[in-house]
Amino acid sequence: MSQRHARPRDMLAFHYGIVLPDDAGDRLDRGVARVAGQLPGLLLQISPGVPGFAAQRIQASKDG
Amino acid sequence: MGDVLDLDLCAAAGRVASGTISPSELVSASLARIEAAPAARACFLRLDRDEAVARADRLDRAGERKGRLHGVPLAHKDIFSLPAKKTTFSAHADFHLEGQETASALAALDSAGAVNIGALHLSEFAMGPAGWSEHYGFLENPRDPSLVTGGSSSGSAAAVARRLVFGALGTDTGGSIRIPAAFCGVVGLKPTWGLVPSFGCFPVSNSLDTIGPLARTVRDCARLLDALVPDRPGGRYERGLGEKRPIRFGVLDPAGLPAAPDTEVADSFERIVAAMGRAGLEVRSVRMDDLAELSALSAVIFLTEAGAEHAARLHSAREKIGPQVAERLLQGLAYPGSLYLLARKARETHLETLRRSVFSQVDVILLPTSPSLPPRRDEYDKWRDTGAILDFNARLGAYTPAFSFLGVPALSLPAAEGAPGFGLQMVADIHRDDILLQAARTLESLWGP
């Protein structure tokens, strides 16, 4: 299996031994693609200077 | 005796405090109504009748009130552990858990004097906005039995709406308190993530799971939240309802919604905003253009964590999990780890954006809880075993997961101006649960006492 071109269903088979029938595999691939397709600029949303969520949470709980 | 169940939680607790009714009388009334009708009994996956009667009897004889929930019958989503009780999660019998320690949320309510009547129906493994369980089916919506209750805290919303108990705990990972609250016409509060301790609550997605109350009124929810947050003594949230702080309401521009609302939902929302204007409240329009993206980020975190939680079950006993739940869990296993970690990191950036662009101008954001009114059960049944139901579910829950992702407090409020089954979603900044409740009480008082 080519990791580079692996479909989500292939990842499930490779990592977890879960092999899906074609129709379920198609739906899985579409579902993953639909969500991931809404996040094209994910890396651009994360600034190296922004503190991690945990640090912010601690500050917020102090403020709260 | 039956009429006492028409009181709200705070009024019932007041009757107990004044000695005009005893905990045993309240619990007897509650049990009688539960056992009088099959649709009411169906809200309960487990009815702890003997324990509730014994507990009420002890509270009758107690020298002093245990707390502000003394003698008040409650019931909770069947996702919280109790010693010597089976927790089902509405899942296959092979997955039920038994012999766990008392969940911290149940212990907190116990300390405040509440009486736990039993464990309530939910969507299988607390996943699914319609309220469907492959193993326990649907509940009837108390307003119209042909409609779904919403989920996943289906039994919590239905039991409160049927006035079987005065309040109930639910959990909300992507809308599971807010959606059934809207569909059943009760108040549902998802507090700030992490505010209510979650020990003993079966996880769906630890980074998003939030325990919160459903009740008849905002004040009832505030009182329950006070009991659930042990490090904030003194009734902070209920007391805060009386503050005269002016609230700045922000109406979300519909152009930013990730799915267009149905006509009845859009009309309901417009009527509410118009009523707020007539009442002289400060209302302005706000925009959030990243709701669809936030929902996708929420889905990555939700499904990855849920997939990992259920990985062994998926591997060895997938046929015992309902197909629509299994399919979403498998999706979670298939996301790359880097995507999950980046989604978690992106939360901080989006929260800062929201604070800068919206919460600098308003205290509370308003939008519908769901783009749809509750759908018919037979409509759902028609699609239940196909992939189409996942799209159907995604639409029901299109407006709630973004705020789960951000960790901010959110609440669904029924409104006289809205169509039956419409919920007004209200959202505040992290740890401003007090402002959220105060704002909700302000609106509640526009169309009720």
HADDOCK unambig.tbl for C-alpha pairs under 7 A between the chains (distance, minus, plus):
assign (segid A and resid 8 and name CA) (segid B and resid 334 and name CA) 5.29 0.50 0.50
assign (segid A and resid 11 and name CA) (segid B and resid 334 and name CA) 6.27 0.50 0.50
assign (segid A and resid 12 and name CA) (segid B and resid 334 and name CA) 6.01 0.50 0.50
assign (segid A and resid 18 and name CA) (segid B and resid 315 and name CA) 6.41 0.50 0.50
assign (segid A and resid 27 and name CA) (segid B and resid 387 and name CA) 6.85 0.50 0.50
assign (segid A and resid 28 and name CA) (segid B and resid 331 and name CA) 5.94 0.50 0.50
assign (segid A and resid 32 and name CA) (segid B and resid 331 and name CA) 6.19 0.50 0.50
assign (segid A and resid 35 and name CA) (segid B and resid 296 and name CA) 5.37 0.50 0.50
assign (segid A and resid 38 and name CA) (segid B and resid 293 and name CA) 5.93 0.50 0.50
assign (segid A and resid 38 and name CA) (segid B and resid 296 and name CA) 6.37 0.50 0.50
assign (segid A and resid 39 and name CA) (segid B and resid 293 and name CA) 6.36 0.50 0.50
assign (segid A and resid 45 and name CA) (segid B and resid 346 and name CA) 6.06 0.50 0.50
assign (segid A and resid 45 and name CA) (segid B and resid 349 and name CA) 6.48 0.50 0.50
assign (segid A and resid 46 and name CA) (segid B and resid 345 and name CA) 6.75 0.50 0.50
assign (segid A and resid 46 and name CA) (segid B and resid 346 and name CA) 5.60 0.50 0.50
assign (segid A and resid 46 and name CA) (segid B and resid 349 and name CA) 6.30 0.50 0.50
assign (segid A and resid 52 and name CA) (segid B and resid 345 and name CA) 6.48 0.50 0.50
assign (segid A and resid 52 and name CA) (segid B and resid 348 and name CA) 6.76 0.50 0.50
assign (segid A and resid 53 and name CA) (segid B and resid 345 and name CA) 6.54 0.50 0.50
assign (segid A and resid 53 and name CA) (segid B and resid 347 and name CA) 6.89 0.50 0.50
assign (segid A and resid 53 and name CA) (segid B and resid 348 and name CA) 5.32 0.50 0.50
assign (segid A and resid 64 and name CA) (segid B and resid 431 and name CA) 5.30 0.50 0.50
